[in-house]
């Protein structure tokens, strides 16, 4: 088997997957994520800040050590919405290339969705009439099949952008709740995804929701994979968390990363509105996502 790695320079988190792969199997060795909030304040400034890049840089330094220690033969690095949108993306990418010899590929929203679908569908059973939902820091991807083709649509809303505009002080007021809901529902109306579908949730918000649902004391993604959460449970969790401060979230929900406490309220709020929009669909959780998809596409 060959050892390969993928790195996702996301808007909210920087993530690493190291796996042994051959034609017969895919064995995950290491999966790491660090909340780096690369897209913090991009909406106001148009650039990735020095402070945000320091967080990303520190994380990549640690990831590079893991790659060397595990004798990884090749690494694939992608950037998503933050690097798509920031005016200083080229400078950031060149800095990363010089420091770590990583060639960063910035994916379009469509490419991001397609790569995510490869990772999800390879490992899941019963994916008929699916809608893969990937809530990120600055964008949310909706991926589904239509006439035997994978369609990917991107919504320019994510947990960081929503948090900065509406959820910066927790718990938030009813007025801001109403404003955020109107904004999300307006944006959803433009997507034009009509059929009721089986929603599959991937990445940070979906996994955190599942961890809260199971009342995990320590995060364990194996327990979360392929569990189904009904809309009633999502609504109940959303109702509870909307009343909580960031400190209360950290204290109460031990299974989620404390650094997600500032954005998990907006993420679950967004998720509940999306599920309600699609006929109160339940959500099925997938631990696999764009990191697996990237290796499967490149290998």
Secondary structure, 3 states (H helix, E strand, C coil): CEEEEEEEECCCEEEEEEEEECCCCEEEEEEEEEECCCCCCHHHHCCCCHHHHHHHHHHHHHHHHHHHHCCCCEEEEEECHHHHHCCCHHHHHHHHHHHHCCCEEECCHHHHHHHHHHHHHHHCCCCCCEEEEEECCCCEEEEEEECCEEEEEEECCCHHHHHHHCCCCCCCCHHHHHHHHHHHHHHHHCCCCCCCCEEEEEHHHHHHHHHHHCCCCCCCHHHHCCCEECHHHHHHHHHHHCCCCHHHHHHHCCCCCHHHCCCHHHHHHHHHHHHHHCCCCCEEEECCCHHHHHHHHHC
